[in-house]
Amino acid sequence: MKRELSVPGIAYGGDYNPEQWPEEVWAEDMRLMREAGVTMVSVGIFSWALLEPSEGRYDFTLLDRVLDLLHAHGIAADLATPTAAPPAWFFKARPEALPVDKGGRGLSYGSRQTFCPSSPAYRAAALRMAGEIARRYADHPAVAMWHVHNEYGCHNAECYCDESAAAFRRWLRARYADDLAALNDAWGTRFWSQWYYDWDEILPPRPTGAVPNPTHQLDWRRFCSDELLSLYEAEREVLLEAAPSVPATTNFMVMYNFDALDYWRWAPKLDVVSNDHYLQSADPESEIDIALSGDLVRSLAGGPWLLMEHSTGAVNWQPVNRAKGPGELRRNALAHVARGADGIAYFQWRAAKAGAEQWHSAMLPHAGTDSQIWRDVVRLGADLKALAEVRGSVGTAEVAIVWDWNSRWAMELPSQPSGELRFQDLVRAWYEPLWRSGVAVDFVRPDADLSGYRVVLAPSLYLVDDAGAANLASFASDGGTLAVGFHSGAVDENCHVRLGGYPGAFREALGVRTDELFPLLPGESVGLSGGGTGTLWSERVRLSGAEPVASYTTGPLTGVPAVTRHALGTGAAWYLATLPDPRTLAELLGRIRKEAGVEPVRSTPRGVEAVLRRGAEADYLFLINHSDRPAHVAVAPDATELLSGKPVPGSVSVAAGETAVVREPR
């Protein structure tokens, strides 16, 4: 049974690190938090060195005062186990707990997450610390949630030391039922004389003279994700024993630059799914990344979730750290709420004056309260208070996109037909036209229950097992519309090529068979009938029941089908054997979803994002105007705009760069 967060309304706050400041600052923090409308802060994330100054000697004086102070001011605590940053004394005593990188270089302490996830010494110390915190604060009235660790795998997703090698072998023995012959078969070790005769011969995929075994590498990625998950579960068990009713979370990183963990496996283990999301400065349309990430996290959670970290302005870790433009802080935050976030939090409350993140923005910036960021923070607090009734409402979608971390890992291994393929880029290419059209989207596993959708898209599903492939094919034959992108279904769960022609597992469902691949060079394109172009990929498709929708008009495959449609059972299955240019792809996906009867959430002017959350008694329509001109959107005759509290019968006006949230009673 999952435990729910008890903080009312849309929770608001950020990481609070009072240990970085003299105690006389704390009173000002409380006053300003109240002014900003803060209702919950994360506390203690990086405080291990202060809480345990030497092994077995604990000092909770500071944390006691901070939690009492928060409670006195009506602010809830998301109390962390500080295990993401072990103190220096621990590594001096247990140097074997330090990680080793892929090149065999031992890393030193002096930052965060500089520990080996397989280290018994680290695990023991972390569980002792978690236990001390759990027992001391299980009944503290400020504690609303446990924050386990922080950003698992952000810096130490992989460790290549001997302890990790031993743990990897234990994981493999469990995966293959202690059958070494089964592992050899799965890994295809007859190739290049890689056959293993003893478990102890198996190592992590350390650097070698040529291309490593792909299944070896894939199992390593699976192991690394599971090894960190086991740490989370161990700490969670300690907390649960002391406080059975307090929910627990850990912050995911569903964002463009992180792929280390299989969050489909992680999400069921959390009471509350939470996420950290930061913008890529080089992305001119980062609002699309926010939407994609929010939809994926909502799908992982199966409903509402928490945004645990994002930034009020610039971050500190990109080559150029761009500040946010006018209104962007508000638009970003409300876009996350639109896609299911029941809490908005930042890193961090007060901008640091020292340390590695001193140039990272915060709710209270270096300039203090006489700043645009502070004014925006206060305004957002009032906005979230006005949206309290939105909490618990859910999104609705008739379109699903298949997302699979195993497939992502496998496709981006070396020695592919093309090294230009990037899973996230392909998914975003298909997601973007749906976003621009205002079509609601969920993300699903290949083996998910698809009965609630009209359209399922698989832009990039290189690896799929038999059950997943059959599930997608059955969806189409039972009346759904399936669309599959190139190089999908090519290999099974062990990275073995599916013989008989491409696209492997989907040949029969798609009604096509490809006998040879023709990936395109960077900058190269091929013409498509109808006037568009294709990039990245082409292949010699032969029809086996499907009908051609578009064909190549240039290149070595002139006249060969590039896009096909296959009537399958009572549904249809489409195949895109190239990446069409954005306009052509948008037209194709528009045709596919219209044929299936899928309509946008609401008709809006160009540049206005429309997202719907459905509550028990009302719908909540979020309208985010990313354009430079005001927009007018039709709404229900009895609608109310929640941020202003004003009735908007029949129509609402949204100023350039602004957001409206409209309640439409049902």
Backbone hydrogen bonds, N-H to C=O, Kabsch-Sander energy under -0.5 kcal/mol:
donor,donor_aa,acceptor,acceptor_aa,energy
10,I,384,L,-0.5
11,A,9,G,-0.8
11,A,342,D,-1.9
13,G,344,I,-1.9
15,D,346,Y,-2.3
16,Y,42,S,-3.4
17,N,15,D,-0.5
20,Q,17,N,-1.9
21,W,18,P,-2.0
25,V,22,P,-2.1
26,W,23,E,-1.3
27,A,23,E,-0.6
28,E,24,E,-0.5
29,D,25,V,-2.0
30,M,26,W,-2.3
31,R,27,A,-2.1
32,L,28,E,-2.7
33,M,29,D,-2.7
34,R,30,M,-2.1
35,E,31,R,-1.9
36,A,32,L,-2.3
37,G,33,M,-1.0
37,G,34,R,-0.5
38,V,33,M,-2.5
39,T,12,Y,-2.9
40,M,12,Y,-2.2
41,V,76,A,-2.2
42,S,14,G,-1.8
43,V,78,D,-1.7
44,G,16,Y,-0.7
47,S,44,G,-1.3
50,L,47,S,-0.8
51,L,47,S,-2.3
52,E,48,W,-2.6
54,S,57,R,-1.0
57,R,54,S,-2.4
58,Y,56,G,-0.6
59,D,51,L,-2.7
64,D,60,F,-2.8
65,R,61,T,-1.9
66,V,62,L,-2.3
67,L,63,L,-2.6
68,D,64,D,-2.3
69,L,65,R,-2.4
70,L,66,V,-2.6
71,H,67,L,-2.3
72,A,68,D,-2.2
73,H,69,L,-1.1
73,H,70,L,-0.7
74,G,71,H,-1.7
75,I,70,L,-2.6
76,A,39,T,-2.8
76,A,74,G,-0.5
77,A,142,A,-3.4
78,D,41,V,-3.0
79,L,77,A,-1.0
79,L,145,M,-1.9
80,A,43,V,-2.8
81,T,147,H,-2.0
83,T,81,T,-0.9
84,A,45,I,-0.5
85,A,82,P,-1.2
90,F,87,P,-0.7
91,F,87,P,-1.2
92,K,88,A,-2.2
93,A,89,W,-1.8
94,R,90,F,-2.4
97,A,94,R,-2.3
98,L,95,P,-1.6
101,D,105,R,-2.7
104,G,101,D,-2.2
106,G,104,G,-0.5
107,L,99,P,-2.6
113,Q,84,A,-2.9
115,F,113,Q,-0.8
116,C,97,A,-2.8
119,S,116,C,-1.8
123,R,119,S,-2.3
124,A,120,P,-2.4
125,A,121,A,-2.2
126,A,122,Y,-3.0
127,L,123,R,-2.4
128,R,124,A,-1.9
129,M,125,A,-2.2
130,A,126,A,-2.6
131,G,127,L,-2.3
132,E,128,R,-2.3
133,I,129,M,-2.2
134,A,130,A,-2.7
135,R,131,G,-2.6
136,R,132,E,-1.9
137,Y,133,I,-2.4
138,A,134,A,-1.2
140,H,137,Y,-1.3
143,V,140,H,-1.3
144,A,77,A,-2.6
144,A,142,A,-0.7
145,M,77,A,-1.3
146,W,247,P,-2.7
147,H,79,L,-3.0
148,V,146,W,-0.7
148,V,249,T,-3.0
149,H,147,H,-0.5
154,C,151,E,-2.2
157,A,153,G,-0.7
160,Y,100,V,-2.7
165,A,161,C,-2.0
166,A,162,D,-2.3
167,A,163,E,-2.1
168,F,164,S,-2.7
169,R,165,A,-2.1
170,R,166,A,-1.9
171,W,167,A,-2.3
172,L,168,F,-2.5
173,R,169,R,-2.4
174,A,170,R,-1.8
175,R,171,W,-2.4
176,Y,172,L,-2.6
177,A,174,A,-1.1
178,D,173,R,-3.4
179,D,176,Y,-2.1
180,L,178,D,-0.7
183,L,179,D,-1.6
184,N,180,L,-2.5
185,D,181,A,-2.1
186,A,182,A,-2.6
187,W,183,L,-2.9
188,G,184,N,-0.7
188,G,185,D,-0.5
189,T,184,N,-2.0
191,F,188,G,-1.7
193,S,190,R,-1.0
194,Q,189,T,-1.6
194,Q,191,F,-0.9
195,W,189,T,-0.7
201,E,198,D,-1.9
202,I,199,W,-1.9
206,R,204,P,-2.9
217,Q,213,N,-2.0
218,L,214,P,-2.4
219,D,215,T,-2.9
220,W,216,H,-1.8
221,R,217,Q,-2.0
222,R,218,L,-2.2
223,F,219,D,-2.8
224,C,220,W,-2.8
225,S,221,R,-1.9
226,D,222,R,-2.3
227,E,223,F,-2.9
228,L,224,C,-1.7
229,L,225,S,-2.0
230,S,226,D,-2.2
231,L,227,E,-1.1
232,Y,228,L,-2.1
233,E,229,L,-2.7
234,A,230,S,-2.0
235,E,231,L,-2.3
236,R,232,Y,-2.9
237,E,233,E,-2.0
238,V,234,A,-1.5
239,L,235,E,-2.2
240,L,236,R,-2.6
241,E,237,E,-2.0
242,A,238,V,-1.3
243,A,239,L,-2.6
246,V,243,A,-1.3
249,T,146,W,-2.3
252,F,250,T,-0.7
252,F,274,S,-2.6
255,M,253,M,-1.6
258,F,255,M,-1.5
263,Y,261,L,-1.3
265,R,262,D,-1.5
266,W,262,D,-1.1
267,A,263,Y,-2.8
269,K,266,W,-2.3
270,L,267,A,-1.7
271,D,248,A,-1.6
272,V,248,A,-1.5
274,S,250,T,-0.7
275,N,306,L,-2.1
276,D,252,F,-2.2
277,H,309,E,-2.6
281,S,279,L,-0.7
283,D,280,Q,-2.3
286,S,283,D,-0.8
288,I,285,E,-1.9
289,D,285,E,-0.7
290,I,286,S,-2.2
291,A,287,E,-1.9
292,L,288,I,-2.7
293,S,289,D,-2.7
294,G,290,I,-2.7
295,D,291,A,-2.6
296,L,292,L,-2.2
297,V,293,S,-2.7
298,R,294,G,-2.5
299,S,295,D,-1.9
300,L,296,L,-2.3
301,A,297,V,-2.6
302,G,298,R,-1.6
303,G,298,R,-1.4
305,W,340,G,-1.8
306,L,273,V,-2.2
307,L,343,G,-2.5
308,M,275,N,-2.3
308,M,306,L,-0.9
309,E,275,N,-1.3
322,R,320,V,-1.0
328,E,325,G,-2.1
329,L,325,G,-0.5
331,R,327,G,-2.4
332,N,328,E,-3.0
333,A,329,L,-2.0
334,L,330,R,-2.6
335,A,331,R,-2.0
336,H,332,N,-1.5
337,V,333,A,-1.8
338,A,334,L,-2.6
339,R,335,A,-1.2
340,G,337,V,-2.0
341,A,336,H,-2.3
342,D,305,W,-4.0
344,I,11,A,-2.8
345,A,307,L,-1.2
346,Y,13,G,-1.5
347,F,310,H,-2.1
348,Q,346,Y,-0.6
349,W,15,D,-3.2
351,A,364,L,-2.5
358,Q,355,G,-1.5
360,H,357,E,-1.6
361,S,314,A,-2.7
363,M,348,Q,-2.5
364,L,349,W,-2.8
368,G,365,P,-2.0
370,D,367,A,-0.6
371,S,369,T,-1.8
375,R,371,S,-1.8
376,D,372,Q,-2.6
377,V,373,I,-2.6
378,V,374,W,-2.5
379,R,375,R,-2.2
380,L,376,D,-2.5
381,G,377,V,-2.0
382,A,378,V,-1.7
383,D,379,R,-2.2
384,L,380,L,-2.8
385,K,381,G,-1.7
386,A,382,A,-1.9
387,L,383,D,-1.0
388,A,385,K,-1.3
390,V,387,L,-2.2
391,R,387,L,-0.5
391,R,388,A,-1.4
393,S,390,V,-2.2
394,V,614,R,-2.3
396,T,612,L,-0.6
398,E,440,A,-0.5
399,V,440,A,-0.7
400,A,455,V,-2.2
401,I,442,D,-2.4
402,V,457,L,-3.0
403,W,444,V,-2.6
408,R,404,D,-2.0
409,W,405,W,-2.9
410,A,406,N,-2.5
411,M,407,S,-2.6
412,E,408,R,-1.6
413,L,410,A,-1.3
421,L,418,S,-0.7
426,L,422,R,-2.2
427,V,423,F,-2.5
428,R,424,Q,-2.6
429,A,425,D,-2.1
430,W,426,L,-1.5
431,Y,427,V,-2.5
432,E,428,R,-2.9
434,L,430,W,-0.7
435,W,431,Y,-2.3
436,R,432,E,-2.8
437,S,433,P,-1.4
438,G,434,L,-0.6
438,G,435,W,-1.1
439,V,434,L,-2.7
442,D,399,V,-2.3
444,V,401,I,-2.2
448,A,445,R,-1.6
450,L,448,A,-0.7
453,Y,450,L,-1.9
454,R,398,E,-2.6
455,V,398,E,-2.1
456,V,481,T,-2.5
457,L,400,A,-3.0
458,A,483,A,-3.0
464,V,491,V,-1.9
469,A,465,D,-2.4
470,A,466,D,-2.6
471,N,467,A,-2.2
472,L,468,G,-2.0
473,A,469,A,-2.3
474,S,470,A,-2.6
475,F,471,N,-1.8
476,A,472,L,-1.5
477,S,473,A,-2.6
478,D,474,S,-2.0
479,G,476,A,-2.0
480,G,475,F,-2.4
481,T,454,R,-2.3
482,L,480,G,-0.5
482,L,572,A,-2.7
483,A,456,V,-2.1
484,V,574,W,-2.3
485,G,458,A,-3.0
486,F,576,L,-1.1
488,S,485,G,-0.8
489,G,461,L,-3.2
491,V,462,Y,-2.1
492,D,496,H,-2.0
495,C,492,D,-2.2
498,R,490,A,-2.8
499,L,497,V,-0.7
502,Y,514,T,-2.5
504,G,501,G,-0.8
505,A,489,G,-2.2
506,F,503,P,-2.7
507,R,504,G,-1.6
510,L,506,F,-2.6
511,G,507,R,-1.5
512,V,507,R,-1.5
513,R,542,R,-2.2
514,T,502,Y,-3.7
515,D,540,R,-1.2
518,F,538,S,-3.0
520,L,536,L,-1.5
524,E,521,L,-2.3
526,V,534,G,-2.2
528,L,532,G,-2.7
529,S,551,S,-2.6
531,G,528,L,-1.9
534,G,526,V,-2.7
535,T,579,L,-2.1
536,L,524,E,-0.5
537,W,535,T,-2.1
540,R,516,E,-2.4
541,V,539,E,-1.4
541,V,561,P,-0.5
542,R,513,R,-2.1
544,S,511,G,-3.1
545,G,546,A,-0.5
546,A,511,G,-1.9
547,E,565,R,-3.0
549,V,563,V,-3.6
550,A,563,V,-1.6
552,Y,560,V,-2.4
553,T,527,G,-2.4
554,T,527,G,-0.7
558,T,555,G,-1.4
559,G,552,Y,-3.5
560,V,557,L,-2.8
562,A,550,A,-3.2
563,V,550,A,-2.1
564,T,575,Y,-2.3
565,R,547,E,-2.4
566,H,573,A,-2.3
568,L,566,H,-0.6
568,L,571,G,-1.9
570,T,477,S,-2.2
571,G,568,L,-2.9
572,A,480,G,-2.0
573,A,566,H,-2.6
574,W,482,L,-3.3
575,Y,564,T,-2.1
576,L,484,V,-2.4
577,A,562,A,-3.1
577,A,575,Y,-0.6
579,L,535,T,-1.6
581,D,533,T,-2.2
585,L,581,D,-3.0
586,A,582,P,-2.4
587,E,583,R,-2.2
588,L,584,T,-2.4
589,L,585,L,-2.8
590,G,586,A,-2.3
591,R,587,E,-2.3
592,I,588,L,-2.5
593,R,589,L,-2.6
594,K,590,G,-2.2
595,E,591,R,-2.3
596,A,592,I,-1.1
597,G,594,K,-1.4
598,V,593,R,-3.0
599,E,597,G,-0.5
601,V,438,G,-3.5
608,V,605,P,-1.7
609,E,607,G,-0.6
609,E,624,I,-3.0
611,V,622,F,-2.3
613,R,620,Y,-2.4
614,R,394,V,-4.6
615,G,613,R,-0.6
615,G,618,A,-2.9
619,D,664,E,-2.4
620,Y,613,R,-3.3
621,L,619,D,-0.6
621,L,662,V,-2.8
622,F,611,V,-3.3
622,F,620,Y,-0.7
623,L,621,L,-0.5
623,L,660,A,-3.0
624,I,609,E,-2.6
624,I,622,F,-0.5
625,N,623,L,-0.6
625,N,658,E,-2.8
626,H,607,G,-2.8
626,H,624,I,-0.9
631,A,654,V,-2.4
633,V,652,V,-2.5
635,V,650,G,-1.3
639,A,636,A,-1.6
640,T,663,R,-1.8
641,E,646,K,-3.0
642,L,640,T,-0.7
642,L,661,V,-3.1
645,G,641,E,-2.0
646,K,641,E,-0.8
648,V,639,A,-2.3
650,G,636,A,-2.0
652,V,633,V,-2.5
654,V,631,A,-3.1
655,A,653,S,-0.5
657,G,625,N,-0.8
657,G,627,S,-0.7
658,E,655,A,-2.2
660,A,623,L,-2.4
662,V,621,L,-2.8
663,R,640,T,-3.4
663,R,661,V,-0.5
664,E,619,D,-2.9
664,E,662,V,-0.5
666,R,617,E,-2.4
